[in-house]
Amino acid sequence: MSYRPDEIDRRILYYLGANARDTSAPMIAEEVDVTPATVRNRINRLEENEIIRGYHADIDYESSSGKVTTQFTCTAPVSKRSALANEAVSTPGVIHVRELLTGQENLVVTAVGEDTTDVNRIAQQLSAAGVTIEREGTVLDETFQPYNGFAPEDDRASSAVTDFQTVVGGGEVVEFTVSETADIAGLTLKAANQDGLVPDTVLVVGIERDGTHITPNGDTQIKPGDLVSVFSPEALPEQLVDAFNSEPRPADGQV
């Protein structure tokens, strides 16, 4: 049976994902409340089981030498996807290949070229290998952050709000306190969506219940008294406000 990380492992992965270079074992040990030796042993075990697969530098190739970073979204025959991914990696200039579990647009290739002529050369080599380039675009910037689900419990709800705003580039986050008579009370989020109470255009990003933060999913049941954080890229839909039967207020840190 493969190794399954426990809560301590997940916390270690969270802090390494945030900044592996500047995060030492003693620093993690203080946050996780174990000894530095335990953290080092855990990291070694995570590496041995290939859960930690490597540590990579985040390089700005344009600033370093004026090079062009391009992302190619490609389609490969499913039966040849892995083989073509390996071939793509061997193409000079390619720095990253991601395989997706889908029939179309199932390879995402990131490459660095000297100039547009070199980028065209990379595209031609990928096409010659047998992939179909669906689209390509120049990478302007890239942001990394650790997986919120591995964060300490108290940090999850507040960081979830920030994460979603960062992804969509704005929007409004409000909080509702669920009343006893609210239409949404007692329903799962999936059921509330199916009933039209929570439209597809909004996202429930956090729930606080009895002092505990909950990271919601479709099976999470909404209960009276819950403090629910909702993200909307546009104005709040009327049916959403009606579903909670309470007035929305800006989430902490929102204006």
C-alpha positions as CSV (number, residue, x, y, z in Angstrom):
1,M,0.0,0.0,0.0
2,S,1.3,3.5,-0.9
3,Y,2.2,5.9,1.8
4,R,-0.6,8.3,2.8
5,P,0.4,11.6,4.3
6,D,-1.1,12.4,7.7
7,E,-2.0,15.9,9.1
8,I,1.6,16.7,10.1
9,D,2.8,15.7,6.6
10,R,0.1,17.9,5.0
11,R,1.1,20.9,7.1
12,I,4.8,20.4,6.1
13,L,3.8,20.2,2.5
14,Y,1.8,23.5,2.9
15,Y,4.8,25.4,4.3
16,L,7.2,24.0,1.7
17,G,4.7,24.9,-1.0
18,A,4.6,28.4,0.2
19,N,8.4,28.9,0.1
20,A,10.6,25.9,0.1
21,R,13.8,27.8,-0.2
22,D,13.5,30.1,2.8
23,T,11.6,27.6,5.0
24,S,13.8,25.6,7.3
25,A,12.9,22.5,9.4
26,P,13.0,24.5,12.7
27,M,10.6,27.1,11.2
28,I,8.2,24.4,10.2
29,A,8.6,22.5,13.5
30,E,7.6,25.7,15.4
31,E,4.4,26.0,13.3
32,V,3.5,22.2,13.5
33,D,4.6,21.8,17.1
34,V,7.0,18.9,16.6
35,T,10.8,18.7,16.7
36,P,13.0,19.8,13.8
37,A,14.3,16.2,13.6
38,T,10.8,15.0,13.0
39,V,10.2,17.5,10.2
40,R,13.5,16.4,8.5
41,N,12.5,12.7,8.8
42,R,9.0,13.5,7.5
43,I,10.4,15.4,4.5
44,N,12.8,12.5,3.7
45,R,9.9,10.0,3.8
46,L,7.8,12.3,1.5
47,E,10.7,12.5,-0.9
48,E,11.3,8.7,-0.8
49,N,7.6,8.1,-1.6
50,E,7.8,10.6,-4.4
51,I,5.1,12.8,-2.9
52,I,7.6,15.6,-2.9
53,R,9.0,15.2,-6.5
54,G,11.4,18.1,-6.6
55,Y,12.1,21.7,-5.8
56,H,12.1,24.1,-8.7
57,A,13.3,27.7,-9.1
58,D,10.7,30.2,-10.3
59,I,12.6,32.0,-13.1
60,D,11.5,35.1,-15.0
61,Y,13.1,34.3,-18.3
62,E,12.2,37.6,-19.9
63,S,13.8,39.6,-17.2
64,S,16.9,37.4,-17.0
65,S,17.7,37.4,-20.7
66,G,14.9,38.9,-22.8
67,K,13.5,35.5,-23.8
68,V,9.9,34.7,-24.7
69,T,7.9,32.2,-22.6
70,T,5.0,30.6,-24.5
71,Q,2.3,28.2,-23.4
72,F,1.0,25.7,-26.0
73,T,-2.4,24.0,-25.4
74,C,-2.3,20.8,-27.5
75,T,-4.3,17.7,-28.3
76,A,-2.6,14.3,-28.4
77,P,-4.2,10.9,-29.2
78,V,-5.1,9.5,-25.8
79,S,-3.2,6.2,-26.5
80,K,0.0,8.2,-27.3
81,R,-0.4,11.1,-24.8
82,S,2.3,10.0,-22.3
83,A,4.7,9.1,-25.1
84,L,4.2,12.4,-26.8
85,A,4.5,14.2,-23.4
86,N,8.0,12.6,-23.0
87,E,8.9,13.6,-26.6
88,A,7.7,17.1,-26.0
89,V,9.9,17.4,-22.9
90,S,13.0,16.5,-25.0
91,T,12.3,19.3,-27.4
92,P,14.9,22.1,-26.9
93,G,13.3,25.0,-25.2
94,V,10.5,23.1,-23.5
95,I,10.6,23.6,-19.7
96,H,7.3,22.0,-18.6
97,V,4.7,19.6,-19.8
98,R,1.4,18.8,-18.1
99,E,-0.8,15.9,-19.1
100,L,-4.6,16.3,-18.6
101,L,-7.1,13.5,-18.2
102,T,-9.3,14.5,-21.2
103,G,-9.6,13.6,-24.8
104,Q,-9.1,17.1,-26.2
105,E,-6.5,19.7,-25.2
106,N,-4.8,17.1,-23.0
107,L,-1.3,18.4,-23.1
108,V,-0.1,21.9,-21.9
109,V,3.4,22.7,-22.9
110,T,5.4,25.6,-21.7
111,A,8.5,26.6,-23.6
112,V,11.1,29.4,-23.6
113,G,12.4,30.7,-26.9
114,E,15.1,33.2,-27.9
115,D,12.6,35.2,-30.0
116,T,9.4,34.6,-32.0
117,T,11.4,32.7,-34.7
118,D,12.6,30.3,-32.0
119,V,9.1,29.9,-30.6
120,N,7.9,29.0,-34.1
121,R,10.6,26.4,-34.3
122,I,9.4,24.8,-31.1
123,A,5.8,24.8,-32.4
124,Q,6.9,23.1,-35.6
125,Q,8.8,20.4,-33.6
126,L,5.8,19.7,-31.4
127,S,3.5,19.4,-34.5
128,A,6.0,17.1,-36.2
129,A,6.0,14.9,-33.1
130,G,2.3,14.3,-33.6
131,V,0.4,16.8,-31.4
132,T,-2.1,19.3,-32.6
133,I,-1.6,22.8,-31.3
134,E,-5.0,24.2,-30.5
135,R,-3.8,27.6,-29.3
136,E,-0.7,29.4,-27.9
137,G,-0.1,32.5,-25.9
138,T,2.8,34.4,-24.4
139,V,3.1,34.0,-20.6
140,L,3.1,37.4,-18.9
141,D,3.3,36.2,-15.3
142,E,2.8,33.2,-13.1
143,T,1.8,32.9,-9.5
144,F,2.3,29.9,-7.2
145,Q,0.8,29.3,-3.7
146,P,0.4,26.3,-1.5
147,Y,-2.7,24.1,-1.5
148,N,-5.2,25.7,0.9
149,G,-6.5,22.2,2.0
150,F,-3.1,21.5,3.7
151,A,-3.2,24.8,5.6
152,P,-3.8,25.1,9.4
153,E,-7.5,25.0,10.0
154,D,-7.8,28.6,11.2
155,D,-6.2,29.9,8.0
156,R,-8.4,28.0,5.5
157,A,-11.5,30.1,5.3
158,S,-9.8,33.5,5.2
159,S,-7.2,32.4,2.6
160,A,-9.9,30.9,0.5
161,V,-11.5,34.3,0.0
162,T,-8.2,35.8,-1.1
163,D,-7.4,32.9,-3.4
164,F,-10.6,33.2,-5.4
165,Q,-10.4,37.0,-5.7
166,T,-6.8,36.5,-7.0
167,V,-7.9,34.0,-9.6
168,V,-10.7,36.0,-11.1
169,G,-9.1,39.4,-10.6
170,G,-11.8,41.1,-8.4
171,G,-15.4,40.6,-7.5
172,E,-17.3,40.9,-4.2
173,V,-17.1,38.7,-1.1
174,V,-20.0,38.9,1.3
175,E,-21.1,37.0,4.4
176,F,-24.5,35.7,5.3
177,T,-25.7,34.4,8.6
178,V,-28.2,31.6,7.8
179,S,-31.5,32.2,9.5
180,E,-33.8,29.5,10.9
181,T,-36.3,30.1,8.1
182,A,-33.8,30.4,5.3
183,D,-34.7,28.4,2.2
184,I,-31.1,27.1,2.0
185,A,-31.0,25.8,5.6
186,G,-30.7,22.1,5.7
187,L,-29.7,21.8,2.0
188,T,-26.4,20.7,0.6
189,L,-24.7,23.2,-1.7
190,K,-25.2,20.8,-4.6
191,A,-29.0,20.7,-3.9
192,A,-29.1,24.5,-3.4
193,N,-27.5,24.9,-6.8
194,Q,-29.9,22.5,-8.4
195,D,-32.9,24.3,-6.8
196,G,-31.6,27.6,-8.2
197,L,-30.8,29.1,-4.8
198,V,-27.0,29.3,-5.4
199,P,-26.5,30.2,-9.0
200,D,-23.5,29.0,-11.0
201,T,-22.1,32.5,-11.2
202,V,-21.3,32.6,-7.4
203,L,-19.2,30.4,-5.2
204,V,-19.4,29.6,-1.5
205,V,-15.8,29.9,-0.4
206,G,-16.0,29.4,3.4
207,I,-18.3,28.5,6.3
208,E,-17.9,29.3,10.0
209,R,-19.9,27.0,12.3
210,D,-19.6,27.1,16.1
211,G,-16.1,28.7,15.9
212,T,-14.9,26.1,13.3
213,H,-13.9,27.0,9.8
214,I,-15.2,24.6,7.1
215,T,-13.9,24.4,3.5
216,P,-17.1,23.7,1.6
217,N,-17.8,21.3,-1.2
218,G,-21.0,20.1,-3.0
219,D,-21.9,17.7,-0.1
220,T,-21.6,20.4,2.6
221,Q,-24.9,21.0,4.3
222,I,-25.9,24.5,5.2
223,K,-27.3,24.9,8.8
224,P,-29.0,27.7,10.6
225,G,-26.5,29.9,12.4
226,D,-23.7,29.3,9.8
227,L,-21.7,32.3,8.7
228,V,-21.3,31.7,5.0
229,S,-18.8,33.6,2.8
230,V,-19.9,33.9,-0.8
231,F,-17.9,35.2,-3.7
232,S,-19.6,36.9,-6.7
233,P,-17.8,38.3,-9.7
234,E,-20.8,40.6,-10.3
235,A,-23.7,42.1,-8.3
236,L,-25.3,39.6,-5.9
237,P,-28.2,37.8,-7.5
238,E,-31.5,38.5,-5.8
239,Q,-32.3,34.7,-5.4
240,L,-29.1,34.3,-3.5
241,V,-30.0,37.0,-0.9
242,D,-33.5,35.5,-0.6
243,A,-32.1,32.0,-0.1
244,F,-30.2,33.0,3.1
245,N,-33.1,35.2,4.4
246,S,-30.6,37.7,5.8
247,E,-28.8,40.8,4.7
248,P,-25.3,40.3,3.3
249,R,-22.4,42.2,4.8
250,P,-18.8,42.6,3.5
251,A,-16.5,39.9,4.5
252,D,-13.7,40.8,6.9
253,G,-11.1,42.9,5.1
254,Q,-13.6,43.8,2.3
255,V,-15.0,47.2,1.6
